[in-house]
Amino acid sequence: MLSLSPGDRVALIAPAGQLRTVNRAWLAGAQSLLESWQLQVEVRVETDNHFYLAGSDDRRADHAAQALADPALRAVFCTRGGYGSSRLWPALRSVDVSAPKLLVGHSDITSLHLMARACWPRVECLHGVNLATEQVLGENDHAADNRDALHAELFSPGNSPFDVQAIIHGTARGRLTGGCLSLITASLGTPYALECDGDLLFLEDTGEAPFRLDRALVQLRNAGLFDRVSGVVFGVMPNCTDPYNRFTDIAAELLAPFGIPVAIGLASGHGAINRPLRLGQLTELNTQQGWVQRRATD
């Protein structure tokens, strides 16, 4: 499992949405945070936007490709999500990542995590905070906790359990895979879609009405993903409700036929609390005891 040490070189990139003018100071804040951890930071971010993106596809892809291919860089951090990482797939598929490194982010960065799984075996994906955001730079207790959790995972990774709540009881064990549900669904039919054989599938999202989540899960079901996973664990799913329907009831109905355990409430991704998860690591789910935990060995 890759970890960082003081003095390591890292990059900060913006492969997806722009930092709006009111939030532009967060870029400097993200750099300062990494430097406070005694990391040497290379900022590879465009100063201009392109539509709602953090620069043109060519420029964003160029920054990402340079950061990923540079063997001297130990980690690549993303500024924010939004939209746009999948637009870079054609330009990034031939990038040669010759040295191990971490790729850190969530939300739209799930598109890059999917590409890493398919194309860059030396990249370890950390589903965690995007650095130029209030989620990590805000002046509140949750942001401080998110900073502490990210620092611990980067410099001294452990295997403390995460609390979850059962939807369908059972136990499961497999490589943790997944990310933002919207992006996982959008990847179907592409070379970077998940195969999930024996994996523990993690899905999270925010601000999606229950019927939209239903539609996404049905698409994953019809694509055969749930036939091949050992279990499913959802994130906190903030603002994914309406006055008449509960997402947990919908998930239970759709996933019960597969005979796998299902849980919800893993606090990574969208929401006030964003704990980093190592994708690709052997992980166990126990719904009776209400936890998900990374395992140190196979």
C-alpha positions in Angstrom: 0.0 0.0 0.0 1.5 3.3 -1.1 2.1 6.0 1.4 3.8 9.4 1.3 6.7 10.9 3.3 7.7 14.5 4.0 9.6 15.9 1.0 7.7 13.9 -1.6 6.8 15.6 -4.8 3.1 15.8 -5.7 0.9 17.5 -8.3 -2.3 19.4 -8.0 -4.5 19.2 -11.2 -8.0 20.3 -12.3 -9.3 17.7 -14.7 -13.0 18.5 -14.3 -15.0 21.6 -13.3 -13.7 25.1 -13.0 -13.0 27.0 -9.8 -15.4 29.9 -10.0 -14.0 33.4 -9.2 -15.5 33.4 -5.7 -13.7 30.1 -5.0 -10.4 30.8 -6.7 -8.6 31.3 -3.4 -9.2 27.6 -2.7 -6.5 26.7 -5.2 -3.9 28.5 -3.1 -5.5 27.0 0.0 -5.1 23.5 -1.4 -1.4 24.1 -2.2 -0.8 25.6 1.2 -2.4 22.5 2.9 -0.1 20.1 1.0 2.9 22.3 1.7 2.0 22.3 5.4 2.4 18.5 5.2 6.0 19.1 3.9 5.2 18.0 0.4 6.7 19.6 -2.7 3.7 20.8 -4.8 3.5 21.3 -8.5 0.4 23.2 -9.5 -0.8 22.3 -13.0 -4.0 24.2 -13.3 -5.2 26.5 -16.1 -6.0 30.1 -15.1 -9.0 30.3 -17.5 -12.1 28.3 -17.8 -13.7 26.7 -20.9 -17.4 26.7 -20.6 -18.0 25.0 -17.2 -14.6 23.2 -17.4 -11.2 24.1 -15.8 -9.7 24.8 -19.3 -9.9 23.1 -22.7 -9.8 19.4 -23.0 -6.3 19.5 -24.5 -4.9 21.6 -21.7 -6.5 19.6 -18.9 -5.4 16.4 -20.5 -1.9 17.7 -20.9 -1.7 18.6 -17.2 -3.1 15.2 -16.1 -0.8 13.3 -18.5 2.3 15.1 -17.4 1.5 14.5 -13.7 0.6 10.8 -14.2 3.7 10.1 -16.4 6.2 11.9 -14.2 8.0 9.1 -12.2 9.2 11.7 -9.6 5.7 12.5 -8.5 4.3 10.3 -5.7 0.7 11.5 -5.8 -1.8 13.5 -8.0 -4.5 15.5 -6.2 -7.5 16.9 -7.9 -8.9 20.4 -7.1 -12.6 19.6 -7.5 -15.2 17.5 -9.3 -18.1 18.9 -11.3 -17.9 17.5 -14.8 -15.3 16.9 -17.5 -12.9 14.1 -16.6 -14.4 11.6 -19.0 -13.8 14.0 -21.8 -10.1 13.3 -21.3 -10.3 9.5 -21.8 -9.2 9.5 -25.5 -6.1 11.7 -24.7 -5.1 9.8 -21.6 -5.5 6.2 -22.6 -1.9 6.0 -24.0 -0.3 7.6 -21.0 2.5 5.4 -19.6 2.5 5.4 -15.8 5.8 3.8 -15.0 6.1 4.5 -11.3 3.6 3.9 -8.4 1.5 6.9 -7.4 -1.7 7.9 -5.7 -4.6 9.5 -7.5 -6.8 11.3 -5.0 -10.3 12.7 -5.5 -14.0 11.8 -5.8 -17.2 12.8 -7.6 -16.3 13.4 -11.2 -12.8 12.1 -10.5 -14.5 8.6 -10.5 -14.0 8.7 -14.3 -10.2 8.9 -13.7 -10.3 6.1 -11.1 -12.1 3.9 -13.7 -9.4 4.7 -16.2 -6.7 3.9 -13.7 -8.3 0.5 -13.0 -8.3 -0.3 -16.7 -5.1 1.2 -17.9 -2.7 2.1 -15.1 -2.0 -0.8 -12.7 0.7 1.2 -10.9 -1.8 3.9 -9.8 -3.5 3.5 -6.4 -6.8 5.3 -6.3 -7.9 7.1 -3.1 -11.6 8.0 -3.0 -11.3 11.1 -0.9 -11.7 14.8 -0.8 -11.0 17.1 -3.7 -8.6 19.6 -2.3 -9.8 23.0 -3.5 -13.2 22.7 -1.8 -14.9 23.7 1.4 -15.2 20.1 2.4 -11.5 20.1 3.3 -10.6 23.8 3.5 -13.7 25.1 5.4 -13.4 26.6 8.9 -15.5 24.0 10.7 -15.0 20.7 12.6 -16.0 18.5 9.7 -13.4 20.0 7.4 -10.7 19.7 10.1 -11.6 16.1 10.6 -11.5 15.5 6.8 -8.0 17.0 6.7 -6.8 14.9 9.6 -8.3 11.7 8.0 -6.6 12.4 4.6 -3.3 13.1 6.3 -3.4 9.9 8.2 -4.3 7.8 5.1 -1.6 9.4 3.1 1.3 9.1 5.6 0.3 6.2 7.9 -2.6 4.2 6.5 -4.4 1.9 8.9 -7.4 -0.3 8.8 -10.0 1.3 11.2 -13.6 0.2 10.5 -16.2 2.5 8.9 -19.7 2.5 10.4 -22.6 1.5 8.1 -26.3 0.5 8.5 -27.8 -2.6 7.1 -30.2 -2.7 4.2 -29.9 -6.4 3.6 -28.0 -8.5 6.2 -25.0 -10.6 5.5 -21.2 -10.5 5.1 -19.1 -10.0 2.1 -15.4 -9.8 1.2 -13.7 -8.5 -1.9 -11.7 -5.8 -3.6 -13.4 -2.4 -2.9 -14.4 -0.8 -6.2 -16.7 1.9 -7.4 -17.3 5.6 -6.6 -19.9 8.1 -7.8 -23.0 6.2 -9.0 -23.7 8.7 -11.8 -20.2 8.2 -13.2 -20.2 4.4 -12.8 -23.5 4.3 -14.7 -22.2 6.7 -17.4 -19.2 4.4 -18.0 -21.3 1.5 -19.1 -20.6 0.6 -22.7 -17.1 2.1 -22.6 -13.7 0.3 -22.3 -13.6 1.6 -18.7 -16.8 0.2 -17.3 -16.4 -1.9 -14.1 -16.3 -5.7 -14.4 -16.6 -6.2 -10.6 -15.9 -10.0 -10.5 -16.1 -10.8 -6.8 -15.6 -7.1 -5.8 -17.3 -5.2 -3.0 -19.1 -2.4 -4.8 -19.2 1.1 -3.3 -21.7 3.6 -4.7 -22.4 7.1 -3.6 -24.0 10.3 -4.9 -25.7 13.5 -3.9 -28.8 15.5 -4.8 -30.4 12.8 -6.9 -34.1 12.1 -6.5 -35.0 8.5 -5.6 -36.4 7.8 -9.1 -33.1 8.8 -10.7 -31.2 6.5 -8.3 -33.7 3.8 -9.1 -33.0 4.3 -12.8 -29.2 4.2 -12.3 -29.4 1.0 -10.2 -31.7 -0.7 -12.8 -29.2 0.2 -15.5 -26.4 -1.4 -13.5 -28.6 -4.4 -12.8 -29.5 -4.8 -16.5 -25.8 -4.5 -17.3 -25.1 -7.5 -15.0 -23.0 -5.8 -12.4 -24.9 -7.1 -9.4 -24.6 -10.6 -10.7 -20.8 -10.4 -10.1 -20.3 -8.5 -6.9 -19.9 -9.9 -3.3 -21.9 -7.1 -1.8 -22.9 -3.4 -2.1 -22.3 -0.6 0.2 -23.7 2.9 -0.4 -22.4 6.2 0.8 -24.3 8.7 2.9 -26.4 9.7 -0.2 -27.1 13.3 1.0 -30.2 15.0 -0.4 -31.3 11.9 -2.2 -34.8 11.8 -1.0 -38.3 13.1 -1.6 -41.4 13.3 0.7 -42.8 10.0 -0.4 -40.0 7.5 -1.1 -37.0 6.2 0.9 -33.9 5.2 -1.1 -33.2 2.3 1.3 -36.6 0.7 0.4 -35.9 1.1 -3.3 -32.4 -0.4 -3.0 -33.7 -3.3 -0.9 -36.3 -4.2 -3.5 -33.9 -4.0 -6.5 -31.0 -5.8 -4.8 -32.8 -8.5 -2.8 -32.9 -11.0 -5.7 -29.1 -11.2 -5.8 -28.7 -12.6 -2.3 -25.9 -10.3 -1.4 -25.5 -8.0 1.7 -26.2 -4.4 1.2 -25.5 -1.5 3.5 -25.6 2.3 3.5 -23.9 5.2 5.3 -20.2 4.8 4.4 -19.0 8.4 4.9 -16.8 8.9 1.9 -17.5 11.2 -1.0 -20.4 13.7 -1.0 -21.5 15.0 2.4 -20.0 16.9 5.2 -17.8 14.0 6.3 -15.5 12.5 3.6 -13.2 9.7 4.8 -10.6 8.4 2.3 -11.1 4.9 0.9 -8.4 2.8 -0.9 -10.1 1.4 -4.0 -8.7 -1.9 -5.0 -7.9 -3.0 -1.5 -9.3 -6.2 0.1 -12.3 -5.1 2.2 -14.9 -6.8 4.3 -18.5 -5.8 5.0 -20.4 -7.1 8.0 -23.9 -5.7 8.2 -24.9 -7.5 11.4 -22.1 -5.7 13.3 -22.5 -2.5 11.1 -19.0 -2.0 9.7 -16.8 -2.0 6.6 -13.1 -2.6 7.1 -10.0 -2.9 5.0 -8.1 -6.0 5.5 -4.3 -5.9 5.7 -3.7 -9.1 3.8 -5.4 -11.4 1.4 
